[in-house]
């Protein structure tokens, strides 16, 4: 089966190394997206920032216990020809009529699941359903971030078709772990999205344009390294694991010329913008009434310090 699932036990041991963006980057994207929100939303999301951050990877964890979850994280655009975004109807009914729902599910549904979660979030806001708002916000943010990663837009998602197996973890986990503390994350305020489905496809289209560079640069770099210099062993908890060497990662990061930073920045702004737009479409309900546990004075002080650091283009801590 396409992207066959590992057993749950095995998956838990490798999850942080092979999932989309890695846990580390998803945590950071969700946390910083909170700082893009306007005053009417900021208090509620900041009071619940630990939940939003902690559940940034819940959708990934769900893949290992729910066989229907996996297609939500990718869209293999190249399966649909040389001009897939011209060939593919954006509305699900039209796309399923053209290709069949089985085909769509086999080759990924991320733009449609983004759209579905968006409208679920609108309904949650209208119901003033705190649990649903937070849970759907976290899941929606995850799918949006996945759509920003180029290897989620191709059948060659881990370089397995071009003898580049492992590139998925290299691009999405190893590089952010090594270099993301150097990135400038400040993206300003969330913007209103008038057509969430079209926006989801626009994100996918932009990511797909980067697929060739992601794969081609690594093929070029691979010729310049031996296995002994390409890989290294690092301590992860109580285990020694094989990873891409710092030298190899640094060279690849340089060839990508800021691509990972751009995609993380775009993810932060998009996640905040989808949350904001859903709130607007729900009639801008008073979220302050839904705050069950306000931030303490000390927590509020730290939050302001973190926001100031973010506005300066830096990060205060490694969020987990």
Buried (B, 14 or more C-beta within 10 A) or exposed (E): EEBEBBEEEEBEEEBBBBBBBBBBBBBBBBBBBBBBBEEBBBBBBBBBBEBBBBBBBEBBBBBBEEEEBBBBBBBBBBBBEEEBBEEBEBEBEEBBEEBEEEEBBBBBBBBBBBBBBBBBBBBBBEEBBBEBBBBBBBBBBBBBBBBBBBBBBBBBBBBEEEEBEBBBBBBBBBBBBBBBEEBEBBBEEBBEBEEBBEBBBBBBBBBBEBBEBBBEBBEEBBEEBEEEEBBBEEEEEEEEBEBBBEEBBBBBBEBBEEBBBBBBBBBBBBBBBBBBBBBBBBEEBEBBEBBEEEBEEEBBEBBEEBBEBBEEEBBBEEBE
